Amino acid sequence: MERELNTKGEMRKQVRDLQSQVDELKDLVNTLLSVICEEPDGVHSGSAPTIPGQPPNNYCM
């Protein structure tokens, strides 16, 4: 009986640890998506080359 309690306690700890990792990864993904959506072509920072005679937006990475 005591062994089952230890196993359940360990499982709960692992679930909490995994949930923490999932939350961190969700934050990272949301941050990356925000960066991609805000500046998808790099034109605003000047890092993307521009095509002469074309508007400097709506390009894809």
SEFIZA-3560 file (N, C-alpha, C; in Angstrom, 3 decimals):
REM SEFIZA-3560
<numar><xx>0.827</xx><yy>-1.191</yy><zz>0.000</zz><atom>N</atom></numar>
<numar><xx>0.000</xx><yy>0.000</yy><zz>0.000</zz><atom>CA</atom></numar>
<numar><xx>0.872</xx><yy>1.255</yy><zz>0.000</zz><atom>C</atom></numar>
<numar><xx>1.909</xx><yy>1.247</yy><zz>0.821</zz><atom>N</atom></numar>
<numar><xx>2.792</xx><yy>2.415</yy><zz>0.895</zz><atom>CA</atom></numar>
<numar><xx>3.518</xx><yy>2.628</yy><zz>-0.433</zz><atom>C</atom></numar>
<numar><xx>3.866</xx><yy>1.536</yy><zz>-1.089</zz><atom>N</atom></numar>
<numar><xx>4.552</xx><yy>1.617</yy><zz>-2.380</zz><atom>CA</atom></numar>
<numar><xx>3.653</xx><yy>2.296</yy><zz>-3.422</zz><atom>C</atom></numar>
<numar><xx>2.348</xx><yy>1.985</yy><zz>-3.380</zz><atom>N</atom></numar>
<numar><xx>1.405</xx><yy>2.608</yy><zz>-4.299</zz><atom>CA</atom></numar>
<numar><xx>1.337</xx><yy>4.109</yy><zz>-4.058</zz><atom>C</atom></numar>
<numar><xx>1.359</xx><yy>4.510</yy><zz>-2.802</zz><atom>N</atom></numar>
<numar><xx>1.314</xx><yy>5.932</yy><zz>-2.477</zz><atom>CA</atom></numar>
<numar><xx>2.559</xx><yy>6.636</yy><zz>-2.998</zz><atom>C</atom></numar>
<numar><xx>3.718</xx><yy>6.009</yy><zz>-2.847</zz><atom>N</atom></numar>
<numar><xx>4.951</xx><yy>6.592</yy><zz>-3.365</zz><atom>CA</atom></numar>
<numar><xx>4.903</xx><yy>6.705</yy><zz>-4.873</zz><atom>C</atom></numar>
<numar><xx>4.388</xx><yy>5.675</yy><zz>-5.527</zz><atom>N</atom></numar>
<numar><xx>4.292</xx><yy>5.684</yy><zz>-6.981</zz><atom>CA</atom></numar>
<numar><xx>3.340</xx><yy>6.785</yy><zz>-7.445</zz><atom>C</atom></numar>
<numar><xx>2.212</xx><yy>6.931</yy><zz>-6.754</zz><atom>N</atom></numar>
<numar><xx>1.262</xx><yy>7.982</yy><zz>-7.108</zz><atom>CA</atom></numar>
<numar><xx>1.868</xx><yy>9.365</yy><zz>-6.880</zz><atom>C</atom></numar>
<numar><xx>2.595</xx><yy>9.505</yy><zz>-5.783</zz><atom>N</atom></numar>
<numar><xx>3.260</xx><yy>10.780</yy><zz>-5.498</zz><atom>CA</atom></numar>
<numar><xx>4.301</xx><yy>11.118</yy><zz>-6.555</zz><atom>C</atom></numar>
<numar><xx>5.067</xx><yy>10.111</yy><zz>-6.961</zz><atom>N</atom></numar>
<numar><xx>6.069</xx><yy>10.325</yy><zz>-8.014</zz><atom>CA</atom></numar>
<numar><xx>5.396</xx><yy>10.680</yy><zz>-9.337</zz><atom>C</atom></numar>
<numar><xx>4.276</xx><yy>10.019</yy><zz>-9.623</zz><atom>N</atom></numar>
<numar><xx>3.560</xx><yy>10.289</yy><zz>-10.862</zz><atom>CA</atom></numar>
<numar><xx>3.026</xx><yy>11.719</yy><zz>-10.861</zz><atom>C</atom></numar>
<numar><xx>2.489</xx><yy>12.153</yy><zz>-9.731</zz><atom>N</atom></numar>
<numar><xx>1.988</xx><yy>13.527</yy><zz>-9.636</zz><atom>CA</atom></numar>
<numar><xx>3.113</xx><yy>14.533</yy><zz>-9.845</zz><atom>C</atom></numar>
<numar><xx>4.272</xx><yy>14.243</yy><zz>-9.277</zz><atom>N</atom></numar>
<numar><xx>5.435</xx><yy>15.129</yy><zz>-9.446</zz><atom>CA</atom></numar>
<numar><xx>5.838</xx><yy>15.185</yy><zz>-10.912</zz><atom>C</atom></numar>
<numar><xx>5.858</xx><yy>14.039</yy><zz>-11.577</zz><atom>N</atom></numar>
<numar><xx>6.210</xx><yy>14.013</yy><zz>-12.996</zz><atom>CA</atom></numar>
<numar><xx>5.191</xx><yy>14.778</yy><zz>-13.828</zz><atom>C</atom></numar>
<numar><xx>3.912</xx><yy>14.648</yy><zz>-13.495</zz><atom>N</atom></numar>
<numar><xx>2.868</xx><yy>15.372</yy><zz>-14.222</zz><atom>CA</atom></numar>
<numar><xx>3.053</xx><yy>16.879</yy><zz>-14.035</zz><atom>C</atom></numar>
<numar><xx>3.355</xx><yy>17.311</yy><zz>-12.806</zz><atom>N</atom></numar>
<numar><xx>3.589</xx><yy>18.741</yy><zz>-12.559</zz><atom>CA</atom></numar>
<numar><xx>4.794</xx><yy>19.229</yy><zz>-13.348</zz><atom>C</atom></numar>
<numar><xx>5.872</xx><yy>18.433</yy><zz>-13.360</zz><atom>N</atom></numar>
<numar><xx>7.073</xx><yy>18.814</yy><zz>-14.113</zz><atom>CA</atom></numar>
<numar><xx>6.774</xx><yy>18.909</yy><zz>-15.607</zz><atom>C</atom></numar>
<numar><xx>6.043</xx><yy>17.933</yy><zz>-16.120</zz><atom>N</atom></numar>
<numar><xx>5.702</xx><yy>17.956</yy><zz>-17.547</zz><atom>CA</atom></numar>
<numar><xx>4.788</xx><yy>19.132</yy><zz>-17.879</zz><atom>C</atom></numar>
<numar><xx>3.844</xx><yy>19.435</yy><zz>-16.995</zz><atom>N</atom></numar>
<numar><xx>2.951</xx><yy>20.576</yy><zz>-17.230</zz><atom>CA</atom></numar>
<numar><xx>3.755</xx><yy>21.874</yy><zz>-17.243</zz><atom>C</atom></numar>
<numar><xx>4.726</xx><yy>21.979</yy><zz>-16.381</zz><atom>N</atom></numar>
<numar><xx>5.592</xx><yy>23.153</yy><zz>-16.360</zz><atom>CA</atom></numar>
<numar><xx>6.357</xx><yy>23.291</yy><zz>-17.678</zz><atom>C</atom></numar>
<numar><xx>6.871</xx><yy>22.177</yy><zz>-18.172</zz><atom>N</atom></numar>
<numar><xx>7.590</xx><yy>22.206</yy><zz>-19.446</zz><atom>CA</atom></numar>
<numar><xx>6.661</xx><yy>22.580</yy><zz>-20.592</zz><atom>C</atom></numar>
<numar><xx>5.453</xx><yy>22.059</yy><zz>-20.577</zz><atom>N</atom></numar>
<numar><xx>4.472</xx><yy>22.388</yy><zz>-21.624</zz><atom>CA</atom></numar>
<numar><xx>4.162</xx><yy>23.880</yy><zz>-21.584</zz><atom>C</atom></numar>
<numar><xx>3.976</xx><yy>24.429</yy><zz>-20.400</zz><atom>N</atom></numar>
<numar><xx>3.678</xx><yy>25.852</yy><zz>-20.275</zz><atom>CA</atom></numar>
<numar><xx>4.828</xx><yy>26.705</yy><zz>-20.814</zz><atom>C</atom></numar>
<numar><xx>6.063</xx><yy>26.316</yy><zz>-20.505</zz><atom>N</atom></numar>
<numar><xx>7.226</xx><yy>27.045</yy><zz>-21.005</zz><atom>CA</atom></numar>
<numar><xx>7.307</xx><yy>26.973</yy><zz>-22.532</zz><atom>C</atom></numar>
<numar><xx>7.046</xx><yy>25.799</yy><zz>-23.081</zz><atom>N</atom></numar>
<numar><xx>7.080</xx><yy>25.645</yy><zz>-24.537</zz><atom>CA</atom></numar>
<numar><xx>5.959</xx><yy>26.438</yy><zz>-25.210</zz><atom>C</atom></numar>
<numar><xx>4.790</xx><yy>26.485</yy><zz>-24.592</zz><atom>N</atom></numar>
<numar><xx>3.692</xx><yy>27.280</yy><zz>-25.148</zz><atom>CA</atom></numar>
<numar><xx>4.074</xx><yy>28.756</yy><zz>-25.185</zz><atom>C</atom></numar>
<numar><xx>4.708</xx><yy>29.246</yy><zz>-24.121</zz><atom>N</atom></numar>
<numar><xx>5.159</xx><yy>30.635</yy><zz>-24.097</zz><atom>CA</atom></numar>
<numar><xx>6.183</xx><yy>30.897</yy><zz>-25.193</zz><atom>C</atom></numar>
<numar><xx>7.106</xx><yy>29.967</yy><zz>-25.380</zz><atom>N</atom></numar>
<numar><xx>8.120</xx><yy>30.119</yy><zz>-26.414</zz><atom>CA</atom></numar>
<numar><xx>7.489</xx><yy>30.139</yy><zz>-27.802</zz><atom>C</atom></numar>
<numar><xx>6.573</xx><yy>29.227</yy><zz>-28.061</zz><atom>N</atom></numar>
<numar><xx>5.897</xx><yy>29.173</yy><zz>-29.363</zz><atom>CA</atom></numar>
<numar><xx>5.127</xx><yy>30.460</yy><zz>-29.603</zz><atom>C</atom></numar>
<numar><xx>4.407</xx><yy>30.946</yy><zz>-28.598</zz><atom>N</atom></numar>
<numar><xx>3.660</xx><yy>32.188</yy><zz>-28.759</zz><atom>CA</atom></numar>
<numar><xx>4.580</xx><yy>33.367</yy><zz>-29.043</zz><atom>C</atom></numar>
<numar><xx>5.731</xx><yy>33.404</yy><zz>-28.379</zz><atom>N</atom></numar>
<numar><xx>6.698</xx><yy>34.466</yy><zz>-28.632</zz><atom>CA</atom></numar>
<numar><xx>7.222</xx><yy>34.388</yy><zz>-30.057</zz><atom>C</atom></numar>
<numar><xx>7.578</xx><yy>33.193</yy><zz>-30.502</zz><atom>N</atom></numar>
<numar><xx>8.086</xx><yy>33.034</yy><zz>-31.863</zz><atom>CA</atom></numar>
<numar><xx>7.029</xx><yy>33.394</yy><zz>-32.895</zz><atom>C</atom></numar>
<numar><xx>5.794</xx><yy>32.985</yy><zz>-32.670</zz><atom>N</atom></numar>
<numar><xx>4.727</xx><yy>33.341</yy><zz>-33.598</zz><atom>CA</atom></numar>
<numar><xx>4.500</xx><yy>34.849</yy><zz>-33.628</zz><atom>C</atom></numar>
<numar><xx>4.613</xx><yy>35.501</yy><zz>-32.498</zz><atom>N</atom></numar>
<numar><xx>4.466</xx><yy>36.954</yy><zz>-32.463</zz><atom>CA</atom></numar>
<numar><xx>5.553</xx><yy>37.630</yy><zz>-33.285</zz><atom>C</atom></numar>
<numar><xx>6.775</xx><yy>37.163</yy><zz>-33.148</zz><atom>N</atom></numar>
<numar><xx>7.883</xx><yy>37.734</yy><zz>-33.905</zz><atom>CA</atom></numar>
<numar><xx>7.674</xx><yy>37.510</yy><zz>-35.394</zz><atom>C</atom></numar>
<numar><xx>7.265</xx><yy>36.317</yy><zz>-35.765</zz><atom>N</atom></numar>
<numar><xx>7.055</xx><yy>36.004</yy><zz>-37.182</zz><atom>CA</atom></numar>
<numar><xx>5.919</xx><yy>36.853</yy><zz>-37.755</zz><atom>C</atom></numar>
<numar><xx>4.831</xx><yy>36.995</yy><zz>-37.004</zz><atom>N</atom></numar>
<numar><xx>3.681</xx><yy>37.758</yy><zz>-37.503</zz><atom>CA</atom></numar>
<numar><xx>3.964</xx><yy>39.250</yy><zz>-37.568</zz><atom>C</atom></numar>
<numar><xx>4.753</xx><yy>39.761</yy><zz>-36.653</zz><atom>N</atom></numar>
<numar><xx>5.049</xx><yy>41.189</yy><zz>-36.642</zz><atom>CA</atom></numar>
<numar><xx>5.984</xx><yy>41.581</yy><zz>-37.767</zz><atom>C</atom></numar>
<numar><xx>6.917</xx><yy>40.725</yy><zz>-38.114</zz><atom>N</atom></numar>
<numar><xx>7.916</xx><yy>41.068</yy><zz>-39.107</zz><atom>CA</atom></numar>
<numar><xx>8.212</xx><yy>39.856</yy><zz>-39.983</zz><atom>C</atom></numar>
<numar><xx>7.253</xx><yy>39.422</yy><zz>-40.812</zz><atom>N</atom></numar>
<numar><xx>7.439</xx><yy>38.202</yy><zz>-41.577</zz><atom>CA</atom></numar>
<numar><xx>8.469</xx><yy>38.317</yy><zz>-42.695</zz><atom>C</atom></numar>
<numar><xx>8.731</xx><yy>39.520</yy><zz>-43.149</zz><atom>N</atom></numar>
<numar><xx>9.623</xx><yy>39.647</yy><zz>-44.300</zz><atom>CA</atom></numar>
<numar><xx>10.962</xx><yy>40.283</yy><zz>-43.966</zz><atom>C</atom></numar>
<numar><xx>11.138</xx><yy>40.812</yy><zz>-42.790</zz><atom>N</atom></numar>
<numar><xx>12.406</xx><yy>41.421</yy><zz>-42.403</zz><atom>CA</atom></numar>
<numar><xx>12.614</xx><yy>42.798</yy><zz>-42.963</zz><atom>C</atom></numar>
<numar><xx>11.651</xx><yy>43.336</yy><zz>-43.695</zz><atom>N</atom></numar>
<numar><xx>11.819</xx><yy>44.635</yy><zz>-44.335</zz><atom>CA</atom></numar>
<numar><xx>11.899</xx><yy>45.748</yy><zz>-43.295</zz><atom>C</atom></numar>
<numar><xx>11.127</xx><yy>45.631</yy><zz>-42.219</zz><atom>N</atom></numar>
<numar><xx>11.104</xx><yy>46.690</yy><zz>-41.214</zz><atom>CA</atom></numar>
<numar><xx>12.456</xx><yy>46.867</yy><zz>-40.544</zz><atom>C</atom></numar>
<numar><xx>13.195</xx><yy>45.798</yy><zz>-40.405</zz><atom>N</atom></numar>
<numar><xx>14.511</xx><yy>45.902</yy><zz>-39.770</zz><atom>CA</atom></numar>
<numar><xx>15.613</xx><yy>46.139</yy><zz>-40.800</zz><atom>C</atom></numar>
<numar><xx>15.271</xx><yy>46.028</yy><zz>-42.076</zz><atom>N</atom></numar>
<numar><xx>16.271</xx><yy>46.221</yy><zz>-43.117</zz><atom>CA</atom></numar>
<numar><xx>17.064</xx><yy>44.970</yy><zz>-43.424</zz><atom>C</atom></numar>
<numar><xx>16.691</xx><yy>43.835</yy><zz>-42.837</zz><atom>N</atom></numar>
<numar><xx>17.470</xx><yy>42.620</yy><zz>-43.050</zz><atom>CA</atom></numar>
<numar><xx>17.090</xx><yy>41.896</yy><zz>-44.344</zz><atom>C</atom></numar>
<numar><xx>15.941</xx><yy>42.211</yy><zz>-44.919</zz><atom>N</atom></numar>
<numar><xx>15.518</xx><yy>41.534</yy><zz>-46.147</zz><atom>CA</atom></numar>
<numar><xx>15.846</xx><yy>42.409</yy><zz>-47.358</zz><atom>C</atom></numar>
<numar><xx>16.310</xx><yy>41.791</yy><zz>-48.422</zz><atom>N</atom></numar>
<numar><xx>16.556</xx><yy>42.575</yy><zz>-49.628</zz><atom>CA</atom></numar>
<numar><xx>15.221</xx><yy>43.004</yy><zz>-50.249</zz><atom>C</atom></numar>
<numar><xx>15.219</xx><yy>44.145</yy><zz>-50.875</zz><atom>N</atom></numar>
<numar><xx>14.004</xx><yy>44.607</yy><zz>-51.545</zz><atom>CA</atom></numar>
<numar><xx>14.171</xx><yy>44.454</yy><zz>-53.043</zz><atom>C</atom></numar>
<numar><xx>13.048</xx><yy>44.279</yy><zz>-53.715</zz><atom>N</atom></numar>
<numar><xx>13.053</xx><yy>44.155</yy><zz>-55.169</zz><atom>CA</atom></numar>
<numar><xx>12.806</xx><yy>45.541</yy><zz>-55.737</zz><atom>C</atom></numar>
<numar><xx>13.703</xx><yy>46.039</yy><zz>-56.583</zz><atom>N</atom></numar>
<numar><xx>13.510</xx><yy>47.378</yy><zz>-57.139</zz><atom>CA</atom></numar>
<numar><xx>12.178</xx><yy>47.487</yy><zz>-57.876</zz><atom>C</atom></numar>
<numar><xx>11.461</xx><yy>48.572</yy><zz>-57.621</zz><atom>N</atom></numar>
<numar><xx>10.202</xx><yy>48.815</yy><zz>-58.291</zz><atom>CA</atom></numar>
<numar><xx>9.020</xx><yy>48.098</yy><zz>-57.675</zz><atom>C</atom></numar>
<numar><xx>9.230</xx><yy>47.331</yy><zz>-56.613</zz><atom>N</atom></numar>
<numar><xx>8.151</xx><yy>46.587</yy><zz>-55.964</zz><atom>CA</atom></numar>
<numar><xx>7.882</xx><yy>47.187</yy><zz>-54.583</zz><atom>C</atom></numar>
<numar><xx>6.649</xx><yy>47.072</yy><zz>-54.098</zz><atom>N</atom></numar>
<numar><xx>6.382</xx><yy>47.568</yy><zz>-52.745</zz><atom>CA</atom></numar>
<numar><xx>7.158</xx><yy>46.745</yy><zz>-51.708</zz><atom>C</atom></numar>
<numar><xx>7.635</xx><yy>47.394</yy><zz>-50.651</zz><atom>N</atom></numar>
<numar><xx>8.461</xx><yy>46.695</yy><zz>-49.653</zz><atom>CA</atom></numar>
<numar><xx>7.675</xx><yy>45.944</yy><zz>-48.587</zz><atom>C</atom></numar>
<numar><xx>6.544</xx><yy>45.319</yy><zz>-48.944</zz><atom>N</atom></numar>
<numar><xx>5.819</xx><yy>44.552</yy><zz>-47.938</zz><atom>CA</atom></numar>
<numar><xx>5.131</xx><yy>43.358</yy><zz>-48.613</zz><atom>C</atom></numar>
<numar><xx>4.540</xx><yy>42.539</yy><zz>-47.789</zz><atom>N</atom></numar>
<numar><xx>3.841</xx><yy>41.312</yy><zz>-48.230</zz><atom>CA</atom></numar>
<numar><xx>4.764</xx><yy>40.269</yy><zz>-48.832</zz><atom>C</atom></numar>
<numar><xx>6.021</xx><yy>40.288</yy><zz>-48.463</zz><atom>N</atom></numar>
<numar><xx>6.926</xx><yy>39.220</yy><zz>-48.879</zz><atom>CA</atom></numar>
<numar><xx>6.835</xx><yy>38.097</yy><zz>-47.851</zz><atom>C</atom></numar>
<numar><xx>7.280</xx><yy>36.923</yy><zz>-48.243</zz><atom>N</atom></numar>
<numar><xx>7.343</xx><yy>35.784</yy><zz>-47.331</zz><atom>CA</atom></numar>
<numar><xx>8.784</xx><yy>35.448</yy><zz>-47.043</zz><atom>C</atom></numar>
<numar><xx>9.002</xx><yy>34.846</yy><zz>-45.873</zz><atom>N</atom></numar>
<numar><xx>10.352</xx><yy>34.395</yy><zz>-45.529</zz><atom>CA</atom></numar>
<numar><xx>10.677</xx><yy>33.148</yy><zz>-46.316</zz><atom>C</atom></numar>
//
